Amino acid sequence: MNNYKNIFQLVSIPVLVALSWILGKVLIIDLDPATLSSTRLLLSGSILLFFSNLTKQLLPMSYKERTKLLSIQILLSTIGRVTYFWLGTYALVTISSSEALIIMGLVPVFVLILEFLFKVNQLSTKKTLLILSTCILSLTAITKESTSNSSYSDLSIGHLAALGAAVSFALYLVLQKRFINKSPPSNTLVIQFLFAGFVLFLIANSPIQKIINLNGVQLVRLITYSAICSLLPHFFLQRSLATFHSSTVSSVISFTPVIGIILTTIFEKKQINFSFLLLTLLACACCAILLLSIRPKKESC
């Protein structure tokens, strides 16, 4: 039963992340990238603070252990929170959601490359091929659907920002799995969210004034967006990294662009392309084989 629960949490991540990119495209009309990123992180971190046992974890530690843990958390927060959130949100301002989602779909490839370079979590040839097949099929599906419904802009800073976000997130997955595997998810997120939120808050231009100027509806949207689309997927991500290989997690996350297109198609009441549907089903099949061929408890490291 725990295995199915772990898989459910893992497959929920791309759905929630896709929602965050789609809804974020609406919210950035009201706030600039740094203000939106810092606010969602600070809100999520504050919510988690009430449910975490961070104090109980840190107090028994020696000064050296506490300093080491916090230093690693700050490093990971800088890579996977500050850099990822700022570049990702900036990309949404300058390029379309579909283009950003396609580039973010390259995360599993970057994870495999980084794992090879760092010589961690080495997978069998079969699992590596399944991960690459899942990534390639999902990217082909999203590309076919996007090219038939929208036009792409020329290479710009926005595309490079999305690529930078993908690389930073991949690096975060690999390092997080290696260094913070045993830390409770809520404690990890509290430190990383609050630190990253504070840094981005300092970078933002007059964030307090911009938040004060939001009306009631905009504030409700922002709080809901922070809780559902920021807190939940990253909480599930921490739990999944404690159970599965980072490359396995990233292969499931590669479905984010596909789900993003499906949700957009449903919201806009468009017809789904047959090639897109077929490629999506093939990608799902590869991912299902991958998940059913592993034993989560033995994958932990």
C-alpha positions in Angstrom: 0.0 0.0 0.0 2.9 2.4 0.8 4.3 1.7 -2.6 1.1 2.9 -4.3 1.0 5.9 -2.0 4.5 6.8 -3.0 3.8 6.4 -6.7 0.6 8.5 -6.3 2.6 11.3 -4.7 5.2 11.1 -7.4 2.7 11.2 -10.4 0.9 14.1 -8.7 4.0 16.3 -9.0 3.8 17.0 -12.8 0.1 17.7 -12.6 0.6 20.3 -9.8 3.7 21.8 -11.5 1.9 22.1 -14.9 -0.9 23.9 -13.0 1.7 26.2 -11.4 3.1 27.2 -14.8 -0.3 27.8 -16.3 -1.7 29.8 -13.3 1.6 31.6 -12.9 1.2 33.0 -16.4 -1.9 34.7 -15.1 -0.5 35.9 -11.8 2.6 37.5 -13.3 0.3 40.1 -14.8 -0.2 41.4 -11.2 3.4 40.9 -9.9 6.9 40.9 -11.3 8.9 37.6 -11.3 10.9 38.3 -8.1 7.9 39.5 -6.1 5.8 36.6 -7.2 8.5 34.0 -6.5 9.5 35.5 -3.1 5.8 35.8 -2.0 4.9 32.2 -2.9 8.0 30.9 -1.2 7.5 32.9 2.0 3.8 32.0 2.2 4.6 28.3 1.6 7.5 28.3 4.1 5.3 30.0 6.8 2.5 27.5 6.4 5.0 24.6 6.7 6.6 26.1 9.7 3.5 25.4 11.8 3.6 21.7 10.9 7.4 21.1 11.0 9.5 19.8 13.9 12.6 21.8 12.8 13.5 22.9 16.3 13.5 19.3 17.6 15.8 18.3 14.7 18.3 21.1 15.2 18.6 21.3 19.0 20.1 17.9 19.6 22.8 18.6 17.0 26.2 19.9 17.8 27.2 23.3 16.5 29.3 21.7 13.7 26.5 19.4 12.6 24.0 22.2 12.6 26.3 24.5 10.6 26.9 21.8 8.1 23.2 21.0 7.6 22.2 24.7 7.3 25.1 25.3 4.9 24.0 22.5 2.6 20.3 23.6 2.8 21.3 27.2 1.9 23.4 25.9 -1.1 20.5 23.7 -2.3 18.0 26.6 -1.8 20.2 28.9 -3.9 20.4 26.3 -6.7 16.9 24.8 -6.6 14.8 27.7 -5.2 16.3 31.1 -5.9 17.8 30.3 -9.3 15.0 28.0 -10.4 12.1 30.1 -9.3 13.5 33.4 -10.6 14.6 32.1 -14.0 11.4 30.0 -14.4 9.2 32.9 -13.6 11.2 35.3 -15.8 10.8 32.8 -18.7 7.0 33.0 -18.3 7.2 36.7 -18.8 9.1 36.6 -22.0 8.0 33.3 -23.8 4.9 31.2 -24.1 3.9 28.6 -21.5 4.3 25.8 -24.0 7.8 26.9 -24.9 8.8 27.0 -21.3 7.2 23.6 -20.6 9.1 22.0 -23.5 12.4 23.3 -22.3 11.6 22.1 -18.7 10.9 18.7 -20.1 14.6 18.3 -20.7 15.2 18.0 -16.9 15.5 14.1 -17.0 18.3 14.4 -19.6 20.2 16.9 -17.5 19.7 14.7 -14.4 21.1 11.6 -16.2 24.1 13.7 -17.4 24.8 15.1 -13.9 24.4 11.7 -12.3 27.0 10.3 -14.7 29.4 13.2 -14.0 29.0 13.0 -10.3 29.0 9.2 -10.4 25.9 8.8 -8.2 22.8 6.7 -8.5 24.1 4.6 -11.5 21.1 2.9 -13.2 20.9 -0.2 -15.4 20.9 0.2 -19.1 17.2 -0.8 -19.2 16.1 1.8 -16.8 18.2 4.5 -18.5 16.6 3.7 -21.8 13.1 3.7 -20.3 13.8 7.2 -18.8 15.2 8.5 -22.1 12.3 7.0 -24.0 9.8 8.6 -21.7 11.4 12.0 -22.0 11.8 11.8 -25.8 8.2 10.6 -26.4 6.7 13.3 -24.1 8.8 16.0 -25.7 7.8 14.8 -29.2 4.2 14.8 -28.1 4.3 18.4 -26.7 6.2 19.7 -29.7 3.7 18.2 -32.2 0.7 19.7 -30.3 2.4 23.1 -29.8 3.6 23.5 -33.4 0.1 22.8 -34.7 -1.6 25.4 -32.4 0.9 28.2 -31.8 4.0 29.8 -33.2 7.4 29.9 -31.6 9.4 33.0 -31.1 13.1 33.4 -32.0 15.7 32.4 -29.5 15.7 35.0 -26.7 16.8 35.6 -23.1 13.5 34.0 -22.0 14.5 30.7 -23.7 17.9 30.8 -22.0 16.3 31.6 -18.7 14.0 28.5 -19.1 17.0 26.4 -20.0 18.9 27.7 -16.9 15.9 26.9 -14.8 15.9 23.3 -16.1 19.6 22.8 -15.5 19.4 24.3 -12.0 16.4 22.1 -11.1 18.2 19.0 -12.4 21.3 19.9 -10.3 19.0 20.4 -7.3 17.4 17.0 -7.7 20.8 15.2 -7.8 22.4 17.1 -4.9 19.2 17.0 -2.8 19.0 13.2 -3.2 22.7 12.9 -2.2 22.9 15.2 0.8 19.4 15.6 2.4 17.9 12.2 1.9 17.1 11.5 5.6 15.9 15.0 6.6 12.0 15.3 7.1 10.5 16.9 4.0 8.7 19.6 6.0 12.0 20.7 7.7 13.9 20.7 4.5 11.3 22.9 2.8 10.9 25.3 5.7 14.6 26.2 5.6 14.9 26.3 1.8 11.6 28.2 1.2 12.2 30.9 3.8 15.8 31.5 2.8 15.0 31.6 -0.9 12.0 33.8 -0.3 14.0 36.2 1.8 16.7 36.5 -0.9 14.2 37.0 -3.7 12.3 39.5 -1.6 15.5 41.6 -1.3 16.0 41.4 -5.1 12.4 42.4 -5.8 11.5 46.1 -6.6 9.2 47.5 -3.9 7.5 44.1 -3.2 5.6 45.3 -0.1 3.9 48.1 -2.0 3.0 45.8 -4.8 1.4 43.2 -2.5 -0.5 46.0 -0.6 -1.9 47.2 -3.9 -3.5 43.7 -4.7 -7.2 43.5 -4.2 -9.0 40.7 -2.3 -9.4 38.4 -5.3 -5.8 38.7 -6.3 -4.7 37.9 -2.7 -6.8 34.8 -2.6 -5.4 33.7 -5.9 -1.9 34.3 -4.7 -2.4 32.3 -1.4 -4.1 29.5 -3.2 -1.5 29.4 -5.8 1.3 29.3 -3.2 -0.3 26.5 -1.2 -1.4 24.2 -4.0 1.0 24.9 -6.8 4.2 25.6 -4.7 3.9 23.8 -1.4 2.2 20.5 -2.4 4.4 19.6 -5.4 7.6 20.4 -3.6 6.5 18.5 -0.5 5.7 15.5 -2.7 9.1 16.0 -4.4 11.0 15.7 -1.1 9.2 12.5 -0.2 9.7 11.1 -3.6 13.5 11.8 -3.6 13.7 10.0 -0.3 12.1 6.9 -2.0 13.1 6.9 -5.6 16.2 7.7 -7.7 16.4 11.3 -8.8 16.5 10.2 -12.4 13.3 8.2 -11.8 11.6 11.2 -10.3 12.7 13.5 -13.1 11.4 11.1 -15.7 7.9 11.3 -14.2 8.3 15.1 -14.0 9.0 15.1 -17.7 5.2 14.6 -18.2 4.7 18.2 -17.0 4.7 19.7 -20.5 2.3 17.0 -21.7 -0.1 17.6 -18.8 0.2 21.3 -19.3 -1.0 21.0 -22.9 -3.8 18.7 -21.9 -5.0 21.1 -19.2 -4.7 24.0 -21.6 -6.7 22.1 -24.2 -9.4 21.3 -21.7 -9.6 24.9 -20.4 -9.8 26.3 -23.9 -12.1 23.5 -25.2 -9.8 22.6 -28.1 -9.5 19.3 -29.9 -6.6 17.1 -28.9 -4.3 16.1 -31.8 -4.3 12.3 -32.5 -0.5 12.1 -32.8 -0.1 13.9 -29.5 -2.5 11.5 -27.8 -0.7 8.4 -29.3 2.7 9.7 -28.3 1.5 10.5 -24.8 0.1 7.0 -24.3 3.4 5.5 -25.4 5.3 7.8 -23.0 2.9 6.7 -20.2 3.5 3.1 -21.0 7.3 3.6 -20.8 6.9 5.4 -17.5 4.5 2.7 -16.1 7.0 0.0 -17.0 9.7 2.0 -15.2 7.7 2.5 -12.0 6.5 -1.2 -11.9 10.0 -2.5 -12.4 11.4 -0.8 -9.3 11.1 -1.4 -5.6 11.1 2.0 -3.9 12.5 0.8 -0.6 15.6 -0.7 -2.3 16.1 2.4 -4.5 16.8 4.7 -1.6 20.4 5.6 -1.0 
